[in-house]
């Protein structure tokens, strides 16, 4: 049996709906790690430029941001990473809520699990035992925003992420993300 770890429901909002309180200046990875009560953050209030880009905002010179933050070796690598991101146009906000006892403050689009590798193995193995095959894609340059929210939402399939340098600040050394669409 899996130890009880954090599971967060995420809802992509394409209108002016606000679920719970409205929050400003938060990173997506931080929201996943710290959510207690339901809240909504508008895309323009996400404090990470990569996450804003993933959820539809145009961010000029983002490859330069990646280079300055030492997330990539050079501008060409930054361009390649940006080309490989999963983006969702038209998102106005994201709502976050703890997912406990199979319930959440809303019907989540994606469930994000914060697990250690063995717990992630057990979760993924439970999916594989019913015929599911995992084709994971991650970069360690971007994390939760593209890899376990946008990609599962767009492709309707599970993905894993070891996080990015920003999300590693909020994860324990033995934790990783798994994004699941039910």
C-alpha positions, 0 to 999 in steps of 0.5 A: 500500500502506498504511503499517503503522499500529496496529490493535487487536483489542477483545473485549467480555467478558460474563463473568469471563474475563480475557485477558492481564493485568488492568489498572485505571484506564485510558481506552479511548482510552489503551488503544487507543493504548498496547496492546503486550501483551494485557490486560483492563480491567473496566468499573468500572475504566475511568477515563472516566465516559463510557466506563463509561456506554457499556459499561453502567454507570449514571453519574448526572449525566453531562451535568454531567460533560460540561459541566464538562469543556467538552465541551458548551455546556450541559446540554441539549446534554449530554443530546442527546449522551448520547441519541445514544450507542451503549451496550452493556448487560451488558459486564463487561470489555474486552480489548485486543490488538495485531492484527498479521499478521492475528492477535490474542490472541483473536477480536476483536469489533471492530478499531480502526485508528489512521490518518491521513486518507489511510490511513483513506480507503484502508481505507474505499475498499477496503470501498466497492469491494466494495459497502460504503456508509459511514454515519458518525456521530461527535460529537467529544464522545465518541470511541473508546468509543461511535463505533468500538467500541460502534457497530460492534459493535451495528450490524455496520458500520464507523464513524470517529471524530476522537476526543474531547478525552480521546482527542486526548491520545493521538492524534497530530495527524494520527491518527483512529480507524476501527472495523471489524467483520469 
